[in-house]
Amino acid sequence: KHLLGPMGRVMQDNGWKRSGAAAPFRKIVKMIRQWPGVLTQAEGMLQVACALRLGKGVFVTMEHLEPPVARVWAAGDWFIDQAQRLLVNMTRGVHLPERAFNLLASNEEMRISSFDLFADLLPERPSVVFAGAHQGAVVTTLMGIMPGAKIHAFEADRFVFEEFMIHLGKHERVTATHAALFHRDGMILDFKTRDGQGSQSTLFTPTKLFEETWPWVNWGTTTKIKTVALEPWARRQGVKSFDFIYLDIECAELAALQGARHLLANVTIIHMEVSTVPLCEGGPLWPEVQRFLTSRGFRIMVQPPKPWDVRTDITAVRWPFLAHGRG
């Protein structure tokens, strides 16, 4: 109520033909920037973003003024960016207060598939573990958002690893390893593939529920793969620490974290897929993963609203959180 009233008047005064997504909201921005305290200002920015995200229908009633949906979403993105910038600038180099943590979590819930927030909270040149690198599309996106990142990519499926090497194998910021992350180093295990079709290769035996959930998945060759535990691998490679771990490895995420051992102590952010129902024989479910993360000093920052899908993404951060910032 406090924001939508002025928003409607400003939109009618200025229309939607001005350049810049936030042009119709100048007065609101000016008003918010006069509020006392950075946290209060960031909350105001996020309130506007939520109104734009969730209340687009409100605009239809404003004397038949119905802005293009794309412009509404662009304006929402702008307000999210403003809130994020305020919070990151405020917390750079100091411990993140509880209230700021919750605001950043709200921010990322609106852009759960984005690496933008991670980039702002990590060091300028983060050391990144990316397991489940597939053909390199998501790795390429991450490098665009984190131009200083060093990517340690792991892919166990030999069919898609060949494609990854074609795309990124010679990139100076990428080290690529054909192996399966696991809690033990140097094992030789069976590995189910789809012969390069899709991305659901796994160390585990799929359950009946897996087959019922994805009946179109046809398994191909079962190969042998060598396992890698992150801590001994890092020691061999001369890698001192990791800042960000991204895991999409079909039920082996917890095993990969266990293999990192003491290196988890330096990790700031973990983004991973987790299972909420038994999809893999012997594969851990979310409660077990959550207990492990909590015991290692992590706090769940982002998780989707329930009811959850059988596989879902979560983001965990070390807590108390130290915001590095990128300058």
HUNOR-V688568 format. One record per residue. RES is the residue in three letters. SS is DSSP state (@ for helix, = for strand, . for the rest). OMEGA is omega in whole degrees, -180 to 180 (none if undefined). BURIAL is + if it has 9 or more other C-alpha atoms within 8 Angstrom, else -. Layout:
res->RES ss->SS omega->OMEGA burial->BURIAL
res->RES ss->SS omega->OMEGA burial->BURIAL
//
This chain:
res->LYS ss->. omega->-177 burial->-
res->HIS ss->. omega->-174 burial->-
res->LEU ss->. omega->-174 burial->-
res->LEU ss->@ omega->178 burial->+
res->GLY ss->@ omega->176 burial->-
res->PRO ss->@ omega->-179 burial->+
res->MET ss->@ omega->-180 burial->+
res->GLY ss->@ omega->-179 burial->+
res->ARG ss->@ omega->-179 burial->-
res->VAL ss->@ omega->180 burial->+
res->MET ss->@ omega->-180 burial->+
res->GLN ss->@ omega->180 burial->+
res->ASP ss->@ omega->-170 burial->-
res->ASN ss->@ omega->-178 burial->+
res->GLY ss->. omega->-176 burial->+
res->TRP ss->. omega->-177 burial->+
res->LYS ss->. omega->178 burial->-
res->ARG ss->. omega->176 burial->-
res->SER ss->. omega->180 burial->-
res->GLY ss->. omega->-174 burial->-
res->ALA ss->. omega->-175 burial->+
res->ALA ss->. omega->-177 burial->+
res->ALA ss->@ omega->-180 burial->+
res->PRO ss->@ omega->-172 burial->+
res->PHE ss->@ omega->-176 burial->+
res->ARG ss->@ omega->-176 burial->+
res->LYS ss->@ omega->178 burial->-
res->ILE ss->@ omega->179 burial->+
res->VAL ss->@ omega->179 burial->+
res->LYS ss->@ omega->180 burial->-
res->MET ss->@ omega->-178 burial->-
res->ILE ss->@ omega->-178 burial->+
res->ARG ss->. omega->175 burial->-
res->GLN ss->. omega->180 burial->-
res->TRP ss->. omega->-179 burial->-
res->PRO ss->. omega->174 burial->-
res->GLY ss->. omega->-178 burial->-
res->VAL ss->@ omega->-180 burial->+
res->LEU ss->@ omega->179 burial->+
res->THR ss->@ omega->178 burial->+
res->GLN ss->@ omega->180 burial->+
res->ALA ss->@ omega->177 burial->+
res->GLU ss->@ omega->178 burial->+
res->GLY ss->@ omega->178 burial->+
res->MET ss->@ omega->-179 burial->+
res->LEU ss->@ omega->176 burial->+
res->GLN ss->@ omega->177 burial->-
res->VAL ss->@ omega->-180 burial->+
res->ALA ss->@ omega->179 burial->+
res->CYS ss->@ omega->179 burial->+
res->ALA ss->@ omega->180 burial->+
res->LEU ss->@ omega->-179 burial->+
res->ARG ss->@ omega->-167 burial->+
res->LEU ss->@ omega->-174 burial->-
res->GLY ss->. omega->-177 burial->+
res->LYS ss->@ omega->-179 burial->+
res->GLY ss->@ omega->180 burial->-
res->VAL ss->@ omega->-173 burial->-
res->PHE ss->@ omega->-177 burial->+
res->VAL ss->@ omega->-176 burial->+
res->THR ss->@ omega->-175 burial->+
res->MET ss->. omega->180 burial->+
res->GLU ss->. omega->177 burial->-
res->HIS ss->. omega->177 burial->-
res->LEU ss->. omega->-178 burial->+
res->GLU ss->. omega->-178 burial->-
res->PRO ss->. omega->176 burial->-
res->PRO ss->. omega->-179 burial->-
res->VAL ss->@ omega->-179 burial->-
res->ALA ss->@ omega->180 burial->-
res->ARG ss->@ omega->177 burial->+
res->VAL ss->@ omega->-179 burial->+
res->TRP ss->@ omega->178 burial->+
res->ALA ss->@ omega->178 burial->+
res->ALA ss->@ omega->177 burial->+
res->GLY ss->@ omega->177 burial->+
res->ASP ss->@ omega->-179 burial->+
res->TRP ss->@ omega->-179 burial->+
res->PHE ss->@ omega->175 burial->+
res->ILE ss->@ omega->179 burial->+
res->ASP ss->@ omega->180 burial->-
res->GLN ss->@ omega->179 burial->+
res->ALA ss->@ omega->-179 burial->+
res->GLN ss->@ omega->-179 burial->+
res->ARG ss->@ omega->179 burial->-
res->LEU ss->@ omega->-177 burial->+
res->LEU ss->@ omega->-178 burial->+
res->VAL ss->@ omega->178 burial->+
res->ASN ss->@ omega->-180 burial->-
res->MET ss->@ omega->-170 burial->-
res->THR ss->@ omega->-176 burial->+
res->ARG ss->. omega->176 burial->+
res->GLY ss->. omega->178 burial->-
res->VAL ss->. omega->178 burial->-
res->HIS ss->= omega->-177 burial->+
res->LEU ss->. omega->178 burial->+
res->PRO ss->. omega->-180 burial->-
res->GLU ss->@ omega->-177 burial->-
res->ARG ss->@ omega->179 burial->-
res->ALA ss->@ omega->177 burial->+
res->PHE ss->@ omega->-179 burial->+
res->ASN ss->@ omega->178 burial->+
res->LEU ss->@ omega->178 burial->+
res->LEU ss->@ omega->177 burial->+
res->ALA ss->@ omega->177 burial->+
res->SER ss->@ omega->177 burial->-
res->ASN ss->@ omega->-175 burial->+
res->GLU ss->@ omega->176 burial->+
res->GLU ss->@ omega->179 burial->+
res->MET ss->@ omega->180 burial->-
res->ARG ss->. omega->-169 burial->-
res->ILE ss->. omega->-178 burial->-
res->SER ss->. omega->-173 burial->-
res->SER ss->. omega->175 burial->-
res->PHE ss->. omega->-173 burial->-
res->ASP ss->@ omega->-179 burial->-
res->LEU ss->@ omega->179 burial->+
res->PHE ss->@ omega->-178 burial->-
res->ALA ss->@ omega->-179 burial->+
res->ASP ss->@ omega->-176 burial->+
res->LEU ss->@ omega->-179 burial->+
res->LEU ss->. omega->174 burial->+
res->PRO ss->. omega->-178 burial->+
res->GLU ss->. omega->179 burial->+
res->ARG ss->. omega->-176 burial->+
res->PRO ss->. omega->172 burial->+
res->SER ss->= omega->-169 burial->+
res->VAL ss->= omega->169 burial->+
res->VAL ss->= omega->179 burial->+
res->PHE ss->= omega->-177 burial->+
res->ALA ss->= omega->-169 burial->+
res->GLY ss->. omega->-173 burial->+
res->ALA ss->. omega->179 burial->+
res->HIS ss->. omega->-177 burial->+
res->GLN ss->. omega->173 burial->+
res->GLY ss->. omega->-177 burial->+
res->ALA ss->@ omega->-178 burial->-
res->VAL ss->@ omega->175 burial->-
res->VAL ss->@ omega->179 burial->+
res->THR ss->@ omega->177 burial->-
res->THR ss->@ omega->-180 burial->-
res->LEU ss->@ omega->-179 burial->+
res->MET ss->@ omega->177 burial->+
res->GLY ss->@ omega->-179 burial->-
res->ILE ss->@ omega->179 burial->+
res->MET ss->. omega->-173 burial->+
res->PRO ss->. omega->179 burial->-
res->GLY ss->. omega->-173 burial->-
res->ALA ss->. omega->169 burial->+
res->LYS ss->= omega->-173 burial->+
res->ILE ss->= omega->173 burial->+
res->HIS ss->= omega->-172 burial->+
res->ALA ss->= omega->178 burial->+
res->PHE ss->= omega->177 burial->+
res->GLU ss->. omega->-175 burial->+
res->ALA ss->. omega->-178 burial->+
res->ASP ss->. omega->-174 burial->+
res->ARG ss->@ omega->-179 burial->-
res->PHE ss->@ omega->-179 burial->-
res->VAL ss->@ omega->177 burial->+
res->PHE ss->@ omega->177 burial->+
res->GLU ss->@ omega->177 burial->+
res->GLU ss->@ omega->178 burial->+
res->PHE ss->@ omega->-179 burial->+
res->MET ss->@ omega->177 burial->+
res->ILE ss->@ omega->-175 burial->-
res->HIS ss->@ omega->-170 burial->+
res->LEU ss->@ omega->-174 burial->+
res->GLY ss->. omega->-178 burial->+
res->LYS ss->. omega->-178 burial->-
res->HIS ss->. omega->-174 burial->-
res->GLU ss->. omega->-179 burial->-
res->ARG ss->. omega->-176 burial->-
res->VAL ss->= omega->165 burial->+
res->THR ss->= omega->-175 burial->+
res->ALA ss->= omega->-179 burial->+
res->THR ss->= omega->176 burial->-
res->HIS ss->. omega->-178 burial->+
res->ALA ss->. omega->178 burial->+
res->ALA ss->= omega->175 burial->+
res->LEU ss->= omega->-176 burial->+
res->PHE ss->. omega->-180 burial->+
res->HIS ss->. omega->177 burial->+
res->ARG ss->. omega->-176 burial->+
res->ASP ss->. omega->170 burial->+
res->GLY ss->. omega->176 burial->-
res->MET ss->. omega->173 burial->-
res->ILE ss->= omega->-173 burial->-
res->LEU ss->= omega->172 burial->+
res->ASP ss->= omega->-178 burial->+
res->PHE ss->= omega->-178 burial->+
res->LYS ss->= omega->179 burial->+
res->THR ss->. omega->174 burial->+
res->ARG ss->. omega->180 burial->+
res->ASP ss->. omega->177 burial->-
res->GLY ss->. omega->180 burial->+
res->GLN ss->. omega->-179 burial->-
res->GLY ss->. omega->-171 burial->-
res->SER ss->. omega->-174 burial->-
res->GLN ss->. omega->174 burial->-
res->SER ss->. omega->-172 burial->+
res->THR ss->= omega->172 burial->+
res->LEU ss->. omega->-171 burial->+
res->PHE ss->. omega->175 burial->+
res->THR ss->. omega->-180 burial->-
res->PRO ss->= omega->177 burial->+
res->THR ss->. omega->175 burial->+
res->LYS ss->@ omega->179 burial->-
res->LEU ss->@ omega->175 burial->+
res->PHE ss->@ omega->-178 burial->+
res->GLU ss->@ omega->178 burial->+
res->GLU ss->@ omega->-179 burial->-
res->THR ss->@ omega->-179 burial->-
res->TRP ss->. omega->-175 burial->-
res->PRO ss->. omega->-179 burial->-
res->TRP ss->. omega->-180 burial->-
res->VAL ss->. omega->177 burial->-
res->ASN ss->. omega->-179 burial->-
res->TRP ss->. omega->179 burial->-
res->GLY ss->. omega->-175 burial->-
res->THR ss->. omega->168 burial->-
res->THR ss->= omega->-176 burial->-
res->THR ss->= omega->172 burial->-
res->LYS ss->= omega->-179 burial->-
res->ILE ss->= omega->177 burial->+
res->LYS ss->= omega->179 burial->+
res->THR ss->= omega->178 burial->+
res->VAL ss->= omega->170 burial->+
res->ALA ss->. omega->-170 burial->+
res->LEU ss->@ omega->-176 burial->+
res->GLU ss->@ omega->177 burial->+
res->PRO ss->@ omega->176 burial->+
res->TRP ss->@ omega->180 burial->+
res->ALA ss->@ omega->178 burial->+
res->ARG ss->@ omega->179 burial->+
res->ARG ss->@ omega->-176 burial->-
res->GLN ss->@ omega->-178 burial->-
res->GLY ss->. omega->178 burial->-
res->VAL ss->. omega->-173 burial->-
res->LYS ss->. omega->-174 burial->-
res->SER ss->. omega->173 burial->+
res->PHE ss->. omega->177 burial->+
res->ASP ss->. omega->-173 burial->+
res->PHE ss->= omega->178 burial->+
res->ILE ss->= omega->178 burial->+
res->TYR ss->= omega->-175 burial->+
res->LEU ss->= omega->174 burial->+
res->ASP ss->. omega->-168 burial->+
res->ILE ss->. omega->166 burial->+
res->GLU ss->. omega->173 burial->+
res->CYS ss->. omega->-179 burial->+
res->ALA ss->. omega->-175 burial->+
res->GLU ss->@ omega->-180 burial->+
res->LEU ss->@ omega->178 burial->+
res->ALA ss->@ omega->179 burial->+
res->ALA ss->@ omega->178 burial->+
res->LEU ss->@ omega->177 burial->+
res->GLN ss->@ omega->179 burial->+
res->GLY ss->@ omega->178 burial->+
res->ALA ss->@ omega->175 burial->+
res->ARG ss->@ omega->-173 burial->+
res->HIS ss->@ omega->180 burial->-
res->LEU ss->@ omega->177 burial->+
res->LEU ss->@ omega->-176 burial->+
res->ALA ss->@ omega->-179 burial->-
res->ASN ss->@ omega->-175 burial->-
res->VAL ss->. omega->180 burial->+
res->THR ss->. omega->-174 burial->+
res->ILE ss->= omega->171 burial->+
res->ILE ss->= omega->175 burial->+
res->HIS ss->= omega->-172 burial->+
res->MET ss->= omega->169 burial->+
res->GLU ss->= omega->177 burial->+
res->VAL ss->= omega->178 burial->+
res->SER ss->= omega->178 burial->+
res->THR ss->. omega->176 burial->+
res->VAL ss->. omega->-176 burial->-
res->PRO ss->. omega->178 burial->+
res->LEU ss->. omega->-178 burial->+
res->CYS ss->= omega->179 burial->+
res->GLU ss->. omega->-179 burial->+
res->GLY ss->. omega->-180 burial->-
res->GLY ss->. omega->-178 burial->+
res->PRO ss->. omega->175 burial->+
res->LEU ss->. omega->-173 burial->+
res->TRP ss->@ omega->-179 burial->+
res->PRO ss->@ omega->179 burial->-
res->GLU ss->@ omega->178 burial->-
res->VAL ss->@ omega->-180 burial->+
res->GLN ss->@ omega->178 burial->-
res->ARG ss->@ omega->179 burial->-
res->PHE ss->@ omega->-179 burial->-
res->LEU ss->@ omega->-179 burial->+
res->THR ss->@ omega->-180 burial->+
res->SER ss->@ omega->179 burial->-
res->ARG ss->. omega->174 burial->-
res->GLY ss->. omega->180 burial->-
res->PHE ss->= omega->177 burial->+
res->ARG ss->= omega->-180 burial->+
res->ILE ss->= omega->-178 burial->+
res->MET ss->= omega->-177 burial->+
res->VAL ss->= omega->169 burial->+
res->GLN ss->= omega->-175 burial->+
res->PRO ss->. omega->177 burial->+
res->PRO ss->. omega->178 burial->-
res->LYS ss->. omega->5 burial->-
res->PRO ss->. omega->-179 burial->-
res->TRP ss->. omega->168 burial->+
res->ASP ss->. omega->-180 burial->-
res->VAL ss->. omega->171 burial->-
res->ARG ss->= omega->-176 burial->+
res->THR ss->= omega->-179 burial->+
res->ASP ss->= omega->173 burial->+
res->ILE ss->= omega->175 burial->+
res->THR ss->= omega->178 burial->+
res->ALA ss->= omega->178 burial->+
res->VAL ss->= omega->177 burial->+
res->ARG ss->= omega->-176 burial->+
res->TRP ss->. omega->3 burial->-
res->PRO ss->. omega->-171 burial->-
res->PHE ss->. omega->176 burial->+
res->LEU ss->= omega->-179 burial->+
res->ALA ss->. omega->180 burial->+
res->HIS ss->. omega->-176 burial->+
res->GLY ss->. omega->-176 burial->+
res->ARG ss->. omega->-179 burial->+
res->GLY ss->. omega->none burial->-
//
